[in-house]
Amino acid sequence: MSDLTWQKSSFSEAAAANCVELAAAPSGIRIRESDEPDAVLHTNPAALRSFIRTVKAGRLDHTC
């Protein structure tokens, strides 16, 4: 996976070590945290799009 080009949000500070990074791979999308680069999630564009829409809509916001 070292040949992937990882990108993080432009809102992240350059030296920050706690950013979510994304990379496009031939078989889908890879997601990792910059402070845990060996732990990589594999997904596809449709699933990531659905997740982002769900988060933006607040459907994961729950109070105990």
RATA-V919377 format. One record per run of one state. SS is the DSSP state (H for helix, E for strand, L for the rest). FROM is the first residue (numbers start at 1). TO is the last residue. Records with the same first field share a line. If there is no record, write none. Layout:
SS->FROM-TO, FROM-TO
This chain:
L->1-6, 9-19, 26-27, 34-35, 44-44, 57-64
E->7-8, 20-25, 28-33, 36-43
H->45-56
